[in-house]
Structure formats: C-alpha cells, structure tokens
Amino acid sequence: MATATTAASAPPSASAYPASSATRFSPISPSSKSLSSLFPKIFPKPLHITPAKNPISDIVSSYKNTINSGTDNALFFHDDDDKPREECGVVGIYGDPEASRLCYLALHALQHRGQEGAGIVAVHDNVLQSVTGVGLVSEVFNQSKLDKLPGDIAIGHVRYSTAGSSMLKNVQPFVAGYRFGSVGVAHNGNLVNYQALRAELEENGSIFNTSSDTEVVLHLIAISKARPFFMRIVEACEKLEGAYSMVFLTEDKLVAVRDPFGFRPLVMGRRSNGAVVFASETCALDLIEATYEREVFPGEVLVVDKEGVRSLCLMRHPQPKSCIFEHIYFALPNSVVFGRSVYESRRAFGEILATEAPVECDVVIAVPDSGVVAALGYAAKAGVPFQQGLIRSHYVGRTFIEPSQKIRDFGVKLKLSPVRAVLEGKRVVVVDDSIVRGTTSSKIVRLLKEAGAKEVHMRIASPPIIGSCYYGVDTPSAEELISNRMSVEEIREFIGSDSLAFLPFESLKNLLGNDSPNFCYACFSGKYPVQPTGKVKRVGDFLDDGLSGSMGSIDGGWLPQTKNQEGVGVGKLKVKEEIKSSA
C-alpha cells in the first residue's frame, strides 16, 4: 500500500459565496466569519484482524444482511450502491406567489438527498394543503397537483428512508391541527431520544399515526402552553436530542430551526422579489434564482412573516459538530455547505491523496459520480491524465430482472461500464469517496481488471469509516463496516486491489485548521457528540421496503443501554428480548 510521504497541501481558496458563522448570532445580516478553512496521513493500523475499532459497536447488536438467492428468473434485489445515504432534503419559501412551484423545482435540485418520497405543503386562504407521494419529485408532482397548491408560503421535503407498505404515511411534510390552528413540518436529521419522547407522550395519551421521529415534534408543539407560536417550537426543541434541520409552516408564518450542534446543513437565501428561501443546500437556491445570504446558525430559530425576518437563539449551544460527510459525499459539488465550496473540498482531498499516497500510474479514473472531483484533484497533483474509465448509467432502478443464467457482479455492471480503451494495459488509480462494506469496491476492482487494467490502485477520499451514524444518515451497523473489522492491508486483500490508501484522518483535520473542532467525525472515530439511547433510526429501520428483507431479520438499530462515563458498554440484549421487554 502506498504510504504518506509529505505534508498536507494548503487549504483551497475561499468560496465565491459569502462565508457564514456557526457560532455567532446577529440579527439577519449575512455573517462574514468562515466556518471552514477546509479539510484531509493515513493513520496506521495493525495488519491483523482486530476487535471493533468503534467502541460503541460493542453495545450495538449487529445486523447480518441475508439475501435469498432463491430461484432463477426471480427479481434481483440489489444494494450495490454501497454508500451511506443522506436521508432527507428540505425547502421552505415565504412571500412568492408561485411558492409551491418554486418548492417543486428546489426539491428537484435536492433529489440526490432523497429519492423514495416527496411532498409539498402550501398555505392558501389560511388552510394548509398537502400533496405527498412515493417516488421521485417528477413522479409525485405534475401540473394538476401543483395547481392544488396555491399560495405564497410553502415547504417541501424529499426522503430516502422507506417503510414498506406503510411508507406513504411517513412521507413528509407532516401536517397536524391543534387547538391554535394548523402546522406543517419538514425535517432533515434524526432524534436520538425519539423512543423515550414517544413513550412519554403515549403514556400521557398521545396517538401516533406514523413511525417517524418527526411526528414527536408536532406532539410537543401541540402540548406546549408557550405563546406566541414560535416559542412553542423553541420549547419543543429544548426537549430534542440529536440532529434536526427543520422548516415549519403555519397559516401566516415560515419558521426554520437548526439543532444546537448544527449536524445537518440549512441555508437561507432571498429572491429578487424579496421572497425568503430556506434549503438544505445552496444548489436549490441557484435553480430558483435565490441569492445565498447565510446559514441558519446552529441553535437558531428564524421566523419569517409579514413583519420580516426575526432571529432567535434556540438555547445555549455547544461547539458546532457539522457533518463532515456532507463535504465528502452527500452534497452536490456545486453547493456551498457550512460556508465552504464542496467542489474545493473534494479537489483538496484528491490532492492530499496524491501527495501522501503516491503510486506510479498511467491514468487516473473516478468511480462516478461522487469520486470525480477528488480524482481531478489527484490527477492534477500527480501530473497524470484524468480519463473516464467508468461510465455510469443513470437509468437503473432499485429492482430489475436478472436472467436465469446468472451474471457475476450483475448490479455493479448495470450501473458502471468500464472503458477498455482507457484501461487496457494501464496502471490505473481509481478514486472513490468512501468504502462502507467493501462489497462494491471488490466488484469494481474485478471489473477494471477484466477490462484489461494491468494494475488497479484504489484511493479513497475519506478516512476509514468505523462507526454508524445516528444523526440522520443511513449507514449499516458497525459490525458491517469493513474498516471497523479489518486493517487497511486486509481490506486491500479483500477488494483485490494492488494498493489501497485512505484520506489520512489527521490530514483531514489539518486541512480544516482552526475549524476542525466544529465538525463531527463520529463515523471515523466512534466518538459521538450526542450519545444515542434506545432505538434510533438505523439501516435496519429501512429494510422493510420489499427489497432488502423483512422486519424479522432486523436487529441492527437497537441500543439496549447507553455507555457509562468511561465509554464502556454496560450491557447487551438481543432484539427479540428488547421487543418483548417493551411490549
């Protein structure tokens, strides 16, 4: 494996967008303080199988994914897109007569954040009207449905997580009526104390219609006695733990709120007609011609109504812990996230890999689409041409018919096609953004070698992932993460590459500079800013979709007890026992 040889490259240049602060509150004017300078020495690991590197995995029961390879000619249910999945994207618009149509376009721009369901709620004549559905934005909405959503205030949501036959009722935004009117909410994130909150609410008589943690927020608002309305949101959020970037809608107000740690992104912009826009990423602002103003700060509530925009501090908040994976994988390269250009970040990651893990090669290629920018950075720094050695098909659904004569690596071959003219007889560096289970990487290496590549050198534009995410990202259980169980050399042997190098964790933090403490690295370190308790949304929660397995096979999302002060697991429990005890 190539080893690190020189220091990290200098941070990339500042973004063209105004930078924003994650810690300082000022009423509505854009901030000038940058949250990031930006981002990635391969930290050595012993070349032998070790116990789990993520300490919390010792108290999380593992989920073993079982695939029924039954009869020929059956539907082949694939999960070859071996990546963490961002669960949601949100948008909110106030003060535009075409709010729902703009919301629809903004959701298109955020489609990469969720492809299982979409919804929009708009206000007309003081009535909240909702359209939600399963599928892509373009499949859920058409002209006639948008015609049913008039008004100048709207919120929208796209989501990844699925829940089988009951999925539709879990598609957001949610709308609820209570004694003072109606409220709609769209949420990106995950509440780690959801189970405890729901149990308490049910004990006091609350009835839930969905299995989503977002519904808890509506119940907390409904039972609050605080006045005015936005103070109910503040009071509700004070009881929440975990990640949440949310937009709320009432008959006359749009409210945006972000959790005190700022795990998930949320930005504010403004259109030329004065309409205020909130969105998960700036790419959504660009499409609807809204000018980026700033981030919604961690722990901030922004209230928009006919009086203008008011900024409130939600609560005393700790040091921000923004999700580093937004810059590694989730966000689009043309977005500005946490005050930093995603494109510049990924290019810097590639440059660092070329500097610290060089290898003799003839061509640099990417695993499209998320590895492209890092591969461009690697190629430029190494002085080696970048070429398209893999072509991605964008028209593959989640299910398809496999021929009776089995095809090896069928799912990957449907998505990725090697270009023999680029690869044959060449020493190839292939850059990808991450390795999760390692299954896809091994198939890609085999695909490249079958296409004639002389050598295949994998370069990964993130540190090894050793921990599951509890803050709104769909990741496997810790025991499924290959880097949590194997050393770098063992992973290299498993995937079959000639060399393997990850983005060094220390170099990632060095690139971030003074802003390094403002990011969450739980998936790389196993150290969680907010400890999850009880049952949290995990990969197991998303398996009952008719594609991946039944609920009976799930036990990856249960945390029977929390860790003690020293971070040592204090108990284990099988999922069936946990279910029985909570019945």
C-alpha positions as CSV (number, residue, x, y, z in Angstrom):
1,M,0.0,0.0,0.0
2,A,1.2,3.5,-0.8
3,T,2.2,5.4,2.3
4,A,2.1,9.1,3.2
5,T,5.2,10.9,2.2
6,T,4.7,14.6,2.6
7,A,2.7,17.2,4.5
8,A,-0.9,18.1,3.6
9,S,-1.4,20.6,0.8
10,A,-2.6,24.1,1.6
11,P,-6.3,24.8,2.1
12,P,-8.2,25.6,-1.1
13,S,-9.2,29.1,-1.9
14,A,-12.2,30.8,-0.5
15,S,-15.6,30.3,-2.0
16,A,-17.3,32.8,-4.2
17,Y,-20.3,32.6,-1.8
18,P,-20.2,34.7,1.4
19,A,-18.9,32.6,4.2
20,S,-21.0,32.2,7.3
21,S,-20.5,31.7,11.0
22,A,-21.6,28.7,13.0
23,T,-21.3,30.2,16.4
24,R,-22.1,34.0,16.4
25,F,-25.6,35.3,16.3
26,S,-26.6,38.6,14.8
27,P,-30.0,39.6,13.5
28,I,-30.5,38.7,9.9
29,S,-27.5,40.4,8.2
30,P,-25.1,38.0,6.5
31,S,-22.1,36.9,8.5
32,S,-18.5,37.3,7.4
33,K,-16.9,34.6,9.5
34,S,-16.0,31.4,7.7
35,L,-17.0,28.1,9.3
36,S,-14.4,26.2,7.5
37,S,-10.9,26.7,6.1
38,L,-11.1,23.3,4.8
39,F,-10.4,19.8,5.1
40,P,-7.5,15.6,4.9
41,K,-1.7,10.9,6.9
42,I,-3.1,7.5,6.7
43,F,-3.2,6.7,10.3
44,P,-1.5,3.4,10.6
45,K,-3.4,0.3,11.6
46,P,-2.0,-3.1,12.6
47,L,-2.0,-5.7,9.8
48,H,-4.2,-8.2,11.6
49,I,-7.8,-8.6,12.4
50,T,-8.7,-6.6,15.4
51,P,-11.8,-6.2,17.6
52,A,-14.2,-3.4,16.6
53,K,-12.4,-0.1,16.4
54,N,-15.6,1.7,17.2
55,P,-16.2,1.4,21.0
56,I,-20.0,2.0,20.7
57,S,-20.3,-1.0,18.4
58,D,-19.7,-3.2,21.5
59,I,-23.2,-2.3,22.7
60,V,-25.0,-2.3,19.4
61,S,-26.2,-5.6,18.3
62,S,-25.1,-6.5,14.8
63,Y,-27.3,-6.8,11.7
64,K,-26.4,-9.5,9.3
65,N,-27.9,-8.9,5.9
66,T,-29.2,-12.1,4.4
67,I,-30.1,-12.4,0.8
68,N,-32.3,-15.1,-0.6
69,S,-30.7,-16.2,-3.8
70,G,-33.8,-18.4,-4.4
71,T,-34.9,-19.4,-7.8
72,D,-33.8,-18.4,-11.3
73,N,-35.7,-15.8,-13.1
74,A,-36.6,-14.1,-9.8
75,L,-36.4,-10.4,-9.1
76,F,-32.9,-9.5,-8.1
77,F,-33.0,-7.0,-5.3
78,H,-29.7,-5.2,-5.2
79,D,-27.9,-3.0,-2.7
80,D,-24.7,-2.5,-4.8
81,D,-24.7,1.3,-4.2
82,D,-22.5,0.6,-1.1
83,K,-22.6,4.1,0.3
84,P,-24.1,5.9,3.3
85,R,-27.3,7.6,2.3
86,E,-28.4,11.1,3.3
87,E,-32.0,10.7,4.4
88,C,-33.7,14.0,3.6
89,G,-33.7,17.4,2.0
90,V,-35.9,20.3,3.0
91,V,-37.0,23.6,1.5
92,G,-39.2,26.5,2.6
93,I,-40.4,29.6,0.7
94,Y,-42.2,32.7,2.0
95,G,-43.6,35.6,0.0
96,D,-43.7,34.3,-3.5
97,P,-47.0,33.8,-5.4
98,E,-45.6,30.7,-7.0
99,A,-44.2,29.2,-3.8
100,S,-45.3,25.6,-4.5
101,R,-43.8,25.6,-8.0
102,L,-40.5,27.1,-6.7
103,C,-40.6,24.5,-4.0
104,Y,-41.1,21.8,-6.6
105,L,-38.0,23.0,-8.5
106,A,-35.9,23.3,-5.4
107,L,-36.8,19.7,-4.5
108,H,-35.6,18.7,-7.9
109,A,-32.2,20.2,-7.1
110,L,-32.2,18.3,-3.8
111,Q,-33.2,15.0,-5.3
112,H,-29.8,13.4,-4.5
113,R,-30.7,13.8,-0.8
114,G,-33.8,11.6,-1.1
115,Q,-35.4,9.5,-3.8
116,E,-38.0,7.4,-2.1
117,G,-40.7,10.1,-1.5
118,A,-41.5,13.7,-1.8
119,G,-44.1,16.2,-0.6
120,I,-45.1,19.9,-0.6
121,V,-47.4,21.8,1.8
122,A,-48.7,25.3,0.8
123,V,-50.9,27.8,2.6
124,H,-54.0,29.2,0.8
125,D,-56.8,31.2,2.5
126,N,-55.4,30.2,5.9
127,V,-55.7,26.5,5.0
128,L,-52.6,24.2,4.8
129,Q,-52.9,22.0,1.7
130,S,-50.7,19.0,1.2
131,V,-49.6,16.7,-1.7
132,T,-47.2,13.8,-0.9
133,G,-46.3,10.7,-2.7
134,V,-43.8,7.8,-3.2
135,G,-41.1,8.2,-5.8
136,L,-39.1,10.9,-7.4
137,V,-40.2,14.5,-7.4
138,S,-41.1,14.3,-11.1
139,E,-43.2,11.2,-10.4
140,V,-45.0,12.6,-7.4
141,F,-45.9,16.1,-8.9
142,N,-47.5,17.2,-12.2
143,Q,-49.3,20.3,-13.3
144,S,-52.6,19.4,-11.9
145,K,-51.2,18.6,-8.4
146,L,-49.3,21.8,-8.3
147,D,-52.4,23.7,-9.2
148,K,-53.9,22.3,-6.0
149,L,-51.2,24.1,-4.0
150,P,-51.7,27.9,-4.5
151,G,-50.4,30.4,-2.0
152,D,-47.2,32.4,-1.3
153,I,-45.9,30.2,1.6
154,A,-44.8,26.5,1.1
155,I,-42.4,23.9,2.5
156,G,-41.2,20.7,0.8
157,H,-39.3,17.5,1.6
158,V,-37.6,14.6,-0.1
159,R,-36.7,11.5,1.7
160,Y,-34.6,8.3,1.4
161,S,-35.9,6.1,4.2
162,T,-38.6,3.5,3.4
163,A,-41.1,1.6,5.5
164,G,-42.7,-0.9,3.1
165,S,-46.5,-0.7,2.6
166,S,-46.7,2.0,5.3
167,M,-44.2,4.2,3.6
168,L,-46.7,6.8,2.2
169,K,-47.9,7.8,5.6
170,N,-44.3,8.5,6.6
171,V,-43.6,10.8,3.6
172,Q,-43.2,14.4,4.8
173,P,-44.1,17.3,5.2
174,F,-46.4,16.3,8.1
175,V,-49.5,18.5,8.8
176,A,-51.4,18.5,12.0
177,G,-54.2,20.5,13.5
178,Y,-54.2,21.6,17.2
179,R,-56.1,24.0,19.4
180,F,-54.5,27.1,17.9
181,G,-54.5,26.2,14.3
182,S,-52.5,24.0,11.9
183,V,-48.8,23.4,11.5
184,G,-46.7,21.6,8.9
185,V,-43.1,20.4,9.3
186,A,-40.3,19.0,7.2
187,H,-37.3,17.5,9.0
188,N,-33.8,16.5,8.0
189,G,-31.9,14.6,10.7
190,N,-32.6,12.1,13.4
191,L,-33.6,12.4,17.0
192,V,-31.6,10.1,19.2
193,N,-34.0,10.3,22.1
194,Y,-37.1,9.7,19.9
195,Q,-38.1,6.5,21.6
196,A,-38.1,8.0,25.1
197,L,-40.0,11.0,24.0
198,R,-42.6,8.9,22.2
199,A,-43.1,6.6,25.1
200,E,-43.6,9.6,27.4
201,L,-46.1,11.2,25.1
202,E,-48.0,7.9,24.6
203,E,-48.1,7.4,28.3
204,N,-49.9,10.8,28.5
205,G,-52.4,9.9,25.8
206,S,-50.8,10.9,22.5
207,I,-51.7,8.9,19.5
208,F,-49.2,8.5,16.7
209,N,-50.0,7.9,13.0
210,T,-46.5,7.3,11.7
211,S,-43.2,5.6,12.8
212,S,-41.3,8.8,12.1
213,D,-39.4,10.6,14.8
214,T,-40.6,13.9,13.2
215,E,-44.2,13.3,14.5
216,V,-42.8,13.7,18.0
217,V,-42.1,17.3,17.3
218,L,-45.7,18.0,16.3
219,H,-46.9,16.5,19.6
220,L,-44.5,18.5,21.6
221,I,-45.7,21.7,19.9
222,A,-49.3,20.8,20.5
223,I,-49.0,20.2,24.2
224,S,-46.8,23.3,24.7
225,K,-48.5,26.3,26.5
226,A,-45.9,28.8,25.4
227,R,-47.0,31.9,23.4
228,P,-46.5,33.0,20.7
229,F,-46.3,30.1,18.3
230,F,-42.6,30.1,17.6
231,M,-42.0,29.9,21.4
232,R,-43.8,26.5,21.2
233,I,-41.2,25.4,18.7
234,V,-38.4,26.6,21.0
235,E,-39.9,24.8,24.0
236,A,-40.3,21.6,21.9
237,C,-36.8,21.7,20.5
238,E,-35.4,22.1,24.0
239,K,-36.5,18.5,24.6
240,L,-35.0,17.1,21.5
241,E,-31.6,15.5,21.3
242,G,-29.8,14.7,18.1
243,A,-29.8,16.2,14.6
244,Y,-32.6,18.4,13.2
245,S,-32.7,21.0,10.5
246,M,-36.5,21.7,10.1
247,V,-38.8,24.1,8.4
248,F,-42.3,24.8,9.9
249,L,-45.4,26.3,8.3
250,T,-48.4,27.9,9.8
251,E,-51.2,30.0,8.3
252,D,-49.1,33.1,8.2
253,K,-45.5,32.1,9.2
254,L,-42.5,30.2,8.0
255,V,-40.0,29.1,10.7
256,A,-36.6,27.5,10.2
257,V,-34.7,25.9,13.0
258,R,-31.4,24.0,13.3
259,D,-30.1,21.9,16.2
260,P,-27.5,23.3,18.6
261,F,-24.8,21.2,17.2
262,G,-25.6,22.1,13.6
263,F,-25.2,18.5,12.4
264,R,-27.2,18.9,9.1
265,P,-27.0,21.9,6.8
266,L,-29.7,24.6,6.3
267,V,-29.1,27.8,4.4
268,M,-31.1,31.0,3.8
269,G,-31.4,32.9,0.6
270,R,-33.6,35.6,-1.0
271,R,-35.2,36.1,-4.4
272,S,-35.2,39.4,-6.3
273,N,-38.9,39.9,-5.3
274,G,-37.9,39.7,-1.6
275,A,-39.2,36.1,-1.1
276,V,-37.2,34.3,1.6
277,V,-36.0,30.8,0.9
278,F,-34.6,28.1,3.2
279,A,-33.0,24.9,1.8
280,S,-30.7,22.1,2.7
281,E,-28.1,23.1,0.1
282,T,-27.3,26.2,-2.0
283,C,-27.8,24.3,-5.2
284,A,-31.5,24.6,-4.6
285,L,-31.2,28.4,-4.3
286,D,-29.3,28.5,-7.6
287,L,-32.0,26.8,-9.5
288,I,-34.8,29.1,-8.4
289,E,-32.6,32.2,-8.7
290,A,-32.4,33.0,-5.0
291,T,-29.3,34.7,-3.7
292,Y,-27.5,32.9,-0.9
293,E,-27.3,35.0,2.3
294,R,-26.1,32.8,5.1
295,E,-26.5,29.6,7.0
296,V,-29.1,29.1,9.7
297,F,-26.8,29.1,12.6
298,P,-26.7,26.1,15.0
299,G,-29.2,26.6,17.7
300,E,-31.0,29.4,15.8
301,V,-34.7,29.9,15.1
302,L,-35.6,32.1,12.2
303,V,-39.2,33.3,12.0
304,V,-40.5,34.8,8.7
305,D,-43.8,36.6,8.5
306,K,-45.3,39.9,7.3
307,E,-43.2,41.7,9.9
308,G,-39.9,40.5,8.2
309,V,-37.3,38.0,9.4
310,R,-36.5,37.6,13.1
311,S,-33.6,35.7,14.6
312,L,-33.8,33.9,17.9
313,C,-31.3,31.9,19.9
314,L,-32.9,28.5,20.5
315,M,-30.8,27.7,23.5
316,R,-27.3,27.8,24.9
317,H,-25.4,25.7,22.4
318,P,-22.1,23.8,22.5
319,Q,-19.4,23.8,19.9
320,P,-20.8,23.0,16.4
321,K,-20.4,19.5,15.1
322,S,-21.3,19.8,11.5
323,C,-21.4,16.5,9.4
324,I,-18.1,16.1,7.6
325,F,-19.7,13.7,5.2
326,E,-21.6,16.5,3.5
327,H,-18.3,17.6,2.0
328,I,-17.1,14.0,1.3
329,Y,-20.2,12.6,-0.3
330,F,-23.7,13.9,0.3
331,A,-23.8,17.4,-1.0
332,L,-23.6,18.3,-4.7
333,P,-20.2,19.7,-5.8
334,N,-21.8,23.0,-6.9
335,S,-23.2,23.6,-3.3
336,V,-21.7,25.6,-0.6
337,V,-22.1,23.7,2.7
338,F,-21.1,25.0,6.2
339,G,-19.7,28.1,4.4
340,R,-17.4,26.1,2.1
341,S,-17.4,25.1,-1.5
342,V,-18.0,21.3,-1.7
343,Y,-16.1,21.2,-5.0
344,E,-13.0,22.9,-3.5
345,S,-13.1,20.4,-0.6
346,R,-13.2,17.3,-2.7
347,R,-10.5,18.6,-5.0
348,A,-8.3,19.2,-2.0
349,F,-9.0,15.7,-0.7
350,G,-7.7,14.3,-4.0
351,E,-4.6,16.5,-3.9
352,I,-3.8,15.2,-0.4
353,L,-4.1,11.6,-1.5
354,A,-1.7,12.3,-4.4
355,T,0.8,13.9,-2.1
356,E,0.6,11.4,0.8
357,A,-0.2,8.2,-1.0
358,P,1.5,8.4,-4.4
359,V,1.9,5.5,-6.8
360,E,3.3,5.0,-10.3
361,C,0.4,5.0,-12.7
362,D,-0.6,5.8,-16.3
363,V,-4.1,7.1,-15.8
364,V,-6.4,8.3,-13.0
365,I,-10.1,7.5,-13.1
366,A,-13.1,8.0,-10.8
367,V,-15.9,6.0,-9.5
368,P,-18.7,8.2,-10.8
369,D,-20.3,10.4,-9.8
370,S,-19.1,11.2,-6.3
371,G,-15.4,10.4,-6.8
372,V,-15.0,12.6,-9.9
373,V,-13.8,15.9,-8.2
374,A,-11.4,14.1,-5.9
375,A,-10.0,12.2,-8.9
376,L,-9.5,15.5,-10.7
377,G,-7.5,16.8,-7.8
378,Y,-5.4,13.6,-7.6
379,A,-4.6,13.7,-11.3
380,A,-3.7,17.4,-11.3
381,K,-1.4,17.0,-8.3
382,A,0.2,13.8,-9.6
383,G,0.6,15.1,-13.2
384,V,-1.2,12.1,-14.6
385,P,-4.1,12.4,-17.1
386,F,-7.6,12.0,-15.8
387,Q,-9.9,10.0,-18.0
388,Q,-13.4,8.5,-17.9
389,G,-12.6,4.8,-17.3
390,L,-16.0,4.0,-15.8
391,I,-19.3,5.2,-17.3
392,R,-22.3,5.4,-15.0
393,S,-25.8,4.5,-16.1
394,H,-28.3,6.9,-14.5
395,Y,-31.4,4.9,-15.6
396,V,-31.1,1.9,-13.3
397,G,-33.9,1.4,-10.7
398,R,-33.7,-0.4,-7.4
399,T,-35.2,-3.6,-8.8
400,F,-34.7,-5.4,-12.1
401,I,-35.0,-8.8,-13.7
402,E,-31.9,-11.0,-13.6
403,P,-31.6,-13.5,-16.4
404,S,-31.7,-17.2,-15.4
405,Q,-28.1,-17.6,-16.4
406,K,-26.5,-15.7,-13.5
407,I,-24.2,-12.8,-14.3
408,R,-21.4,-12.1,-11.9
409,D,-21.4,-8.6,-10.3
410,F,-24.7,-8.0,-12.1
411,G,-25.8,-5.0,-10.0
412,V,-22.5,-3.2,-10.5
413,K,-22.3,-4.0,-14.2
414,L,-25.8,-2.5,-14.6
415,K,-24.6,0.8,-13.1
416,L,-20.9,1.0,-14.2
417,S,-19.4,0.2,-17.6
418,P,-15.6,0.1,-18.0
419,V,-14.0,1.7,-21.0
420,R,-11.5,-0.8,-22.3
421,A,-9.7,1.8,-24.5
422,V,-8.8,3.8,-21.3
423,L,-7.9,0.8,-19.1
424,E,-6.2,-1.9,-21.2
425,G,-2.6,-2.4,-20.3
426,K,-2.6,0.6,-17.9
427,R,-1.6,1.1,-14.3
428,V,-4.8,2.6,-13.1
429,V,-5.5,4.8,-10.0
430,V,-9.3,4.7,-9.2
431,V,-10.6,7.3,-6.8
432,D,-13.8,6.8,-4.8
433,D,-15.3,8.8,-2.0
434,S,-15.6,6.0,0.6
435,I,-15.7,2.3,1.4
436,V,-18.5,1.1,3.6
437,R,-18.9,-2.7,3.4
438,G,-16.3,-3.2,0.7
439,T,-18.6,-5.3,-1.5
440,T,-18.9,-2.8,-4.3
441,S,-15.2,-1.9,-4.2
442,S,-14.2,-5.5,-4.8
443,K,-16.6,-5.8,-7.7
444,I,-15.2,-2.5,-9.2
445,V,-11.6,-3.8,-9.0
446,R,-12.6,-7.0,-10.6
447,L,-14.5,-5.1,-13.4
448,L,-11.4,-3.0,-14.1
449,K,-9.1,-6.0,-14.3
450,E,-11.4,-7.9,-16.5
451,A,-11.4,-4.8,-18.8
452,G,-7.6,-5.2,-19.1
453,A,-6.2,-2.9,-16.4
454,K,-2.6,-4.0,-15.6
455,E,-2.7,-2.7,-12.1
456,V,-5.6,-1.2,-10.0
457,H,-4.7,1.2,-7.2
458,M,-7.6,2.3,-5.0
459,R,-7.6,5.8,-3.4
460,I,-10.4,6.7,-1.0
461,A,-11.2,10.4,-0.5
462,S,-12.2,9.9,3.2
463,P,-10.8,8.2,6.3
464,P,-11.9,4.7,7.1
465,I,-15.5,4.5,8.3
466,I,-15.7,2.7,11.6
467,G,-18.9,4.0,13.2
468,S,-22.6,4.1,12.3
469,C,-24.2,7.5,12.1
470,Y,-27.1,8.4,14.5
471,Y,-27.7,11.9,13.2
472,G,-29.7,11.4,10.0
473,V,-27.6,9.2,7.7
474,D,-28.5,5.7,6.7
475,T,-25.4,3.6,7.5
476,P,-25.0,-0.1,8.2
477,S,-24.5,-1.4,11.7
478,A,-20.9,-1.0,13.0
479,E,-20.1,-4.7,12.5
480,E,-20.9,-4.5,8.8
481,L,-18.4,-1.7,8.3
482,I,-15.3,-3.3,6.8
483,S,-12.9,-0.7,8.3
484,N,-14.2,-1.4,11.7
485,R,-13.1,-5.0,11.5
486,M,-10.1,-5.0,9.1
487,S,-6.8,-3.2,8.7
488,V,-6.1,-1.3,5.5
489,E,-3.9,-4.2,4.2
490,E,-6.7,-6.7,5.0
491,I,-9.2,-4.5,3.1
492,R,-6.8,-4.3,0.2
493,E,-6.6,-8.1,0.0
494,F,-10.4,-8.3,0.3
495,I,-11.1,-6.0,-2.5
496,G,-8.3,-7.3,-4.6
497,S,-6.5,-4.1,-5.5
498,D,-2.8,-3.7,-6.0
499,S,-2.7,-0.9,-3.4
500,L,-5.1,0.9,-1.2
501,A,-4.9,4.2,0.6
502,F,-7.5,6.3,2.5
503,L,-7.5,10.0,3.2
504,P,-5.5,10.4,6.4
505,F,-7.7,11.4,9.3
506,E,-5.0,13.8,10.7
507,S,-4.5,15.4,7.3
508,L,-8.3,16.0,7.0
509,K,-8.3,17.8,10.4
510,N,-5.1,19.7,9.5
511,L,-6.8,21.0,6.3
512,L,-9.7,22.2,8.4
513,G,-7.3,24.2,10.5
514,N,-8.9,26.1,13.4
515,D,-12.4,25.0,12.3
516,S,-11.6,21.3,12.7
517,P,-13.3,21.1,16.2
518,N,-16.5,22.3,14.5
519,F,-17.1,19.1,12.6
520,C,-18.5,15.7,13.6
521,Y,-16.1,12.8,12.9
522,A,-18.1,10.1,14.7
523,C,-18.1,7.8,11.6
524,F,-14.3,7.9,11.6
525,S,-13.5,7.9,15.3
526,G,-16.5,6.3,17.0
527,K,-16.8,9.3,19.4
528,Y,-20.3,10.6,19.4
529,P,-21.2,14.2,20.3
530,V,-24.6,13.1,21.5
531,Q,-24.9,9.5,22.7
532,P,-27.8,7.6,21.2
533,T,-30.2,5.9,23.5
534,G,-32.9,3.3,22.9
535,K,-34.0,2.6,19.4
536,V,-32.7,5.0,16.8
537,K,-33.1,5.2,13.0
538,R,-30.5,2.9,11.5
539,V,-30.1,0.7,8.4
540,G,-32.5,-1.8,10.0
541,D,-35.3,0.6,10.1
542,F,-35.2,0.9,6.3
543,L,-35.3,-2.7,5.3
544,D,-39.0,-3.4,5.3
545,D,-39.3,-2.0,1.8
546,G,-40.0,-5.2,-0.1
547,L,-36.5,-5.1,-1.5
548,S,-33.9,-5.9,1.2
549,G,-35.5,-8.1,3.8
550,S,-38.2,-8.5,6.4
551,M,-38.5,-6.8,9.8
552,G,-37.9,-10.2,11.3
553,S,-34.2,-10.0,10.1
554,I,-33.6,-6.6,11.7
555,D,-31.6,-6.1,14.9
556,G,-29.1,-3.5,13.9
557,G,-30.8,-0.5,15.3
558,W,-31.2,-1.3,19.0
559,L,-29.2,0.2,21.8
560,P,-30.4,-1.6,24.9
561,Q,-28.4,0.6,27.2
562,T,-26.2,3.6,27.0
563,K,-22.5,3.8,27.7
564,N,-21.1,4.7,31.1
565,Q,-18.9,7.7,31.7
566,E,-15.8,5.8,30.6
567,G,-17.4,4.9,27.3
568,V,-17.6,1.2,28.2
569,G,-20.6,-0.8,27.1
570,V,-22.7,-1.8,30.1
571,G,-25.0,-4.4,28.6
572,K,-26.1,-6.4,25.5
573,L,-29.5,-7.6,24.7
574,K,-31.0,-9.4,21.7
575,V,-33.5,-7.6,19.6
576,K,-36.3,-10.1,20.5
577,E,-35.7,-9.6,24.2
578,E,-35.8,-5.8,23.7
579,I,-39.1,-6.0,21.8
580,K,-40.5,-8.4,24.5
581,S,-39.5,-6.1,27.3
582,S,-41.1,-3.0,25.7
583,A,-44.3,-4.8,24.8
